[in-house]
Amino acid sequence: MSAGETDLGIVLGTRPEIIKLAPVINAAERRGAEYTVIHTGQHYSRTLDGVFFEQLELSPPAYNLDVGSDTHAAQTGAMVAEIERALLGETPETVVVHGDTNSALAGSVAASKLDTTLSHVEAGLRSFDRTMPEEVNRVVADHAADHLFAPTADSAATLREEGIPDERITVTGNTIVDAVTRHRDLAERKSTVLAEFGVAPGDFFLLTAHRAENVDDRDRFERLLAGVAECAATAEQPVIYPVHPRAAERIEAFDLDVPAGIRLVEPQSFLDFLRLETAARLVFTDSGGIQEEACILGTPCITLRDNTERPETVSVGANRVIGVEPDAIVAGARAAARAPRGWENPFGDGRAAERILDTVGIGTRRASAEEVTR
């Protein structure tokens, strides 16, 4: 097969990648482009990936590598070998990776060794904490990529400061705005999750915690839960906590007593989680993507980390980076409750996917204005 037989090779492997690359896939379909989705299987449970393809109305991936969980080196190495095999068969003109996962790292390494261009969506984010595996992944992906799609001007400035030429950088906005814009109203109409959990809009807190630095440290995880529980007790609000499998395993292994007021539930589908984010009084999270989503949806966020690669959320007043000390969590929640809402969304106008495809020259036809804004 000659190079460029397929327009796009899209590498993904986790829930956030599926959600954030769905607009790119949708835009490629509207333009009549040929694309292949390579799913690494980094998230390998139906609740963490399969249901998202269905709800986002995406075709099943052409490749599912079923890599699963392992050490960082073993997992990434297995992905590189299998992604390369798929790319050699498909010969895409452009390979698209997203964000900071091991799947993004593996896709970047595999593509950079082949006769194809590499596009990194959500480029330029930095926590400036090299102890985070995600920080290393995103830096490597950025410096390997031919096209760097920065969500904001600040992200683009970071790339320039690292010596990346300006001609490789395009500010597109964030594709999560595309996804949230398209599905927010649908979630409100179709999701029954609030009734299922017996909560009303504005009368509950939402918690997510899954990062290794939080849940792999028993003492840190315990303090995090204690601080959120104290906020819940003070505000007389229940906490809904969709538990990532990693966190569920640590709760069991550490024999943690989850405080009263925190309700553990299964991971939620995209529409149900979007409804929970929209309706929550406050979101507590250690997820970078959920910081963005809460900001876009107008829900105040408390970040249970010591840093963030989404500083724009803090600048506009949507987010507070607190850490995990209970007193700091309580103080941050009180400040967020008093602060004005109505901040400006810093992540773009919901047309990021179109700008990405325009930049790489993909698609045999242009979508109509009606299709783009649908």
Protein Blocks (a to p, Z undefined) as FASTA:
>chain_A
ZZhkambdcddfbfklmmmmmmmmmmmmmnopacddddehlaacfklmmmmmmmnopacd
fbdgklopadfklmmmmmmmmmmmmmmmnopabdcdehjbfklmmmmmmmmmpccdddde
hihiaehiakbmklmmmmmmmmmpmbdcdfbfklmmmmmmnopafklpccebjfklmmmm
mmmmmmmmmpcklmmnopaehiaccdddfbfklmmpmklmmmmmmmmmmmmmmnopacdd
dddfklmmmmmmnopacdehiacdddddfklmmmmmmmpmbdcdfbfklmmmmmmnopac
dddbfbdfblmlmmnopaccebjafklmmmmmmmmmmpcghiacfebghimmmmmmmmno
pajbdcdfklmmZZ
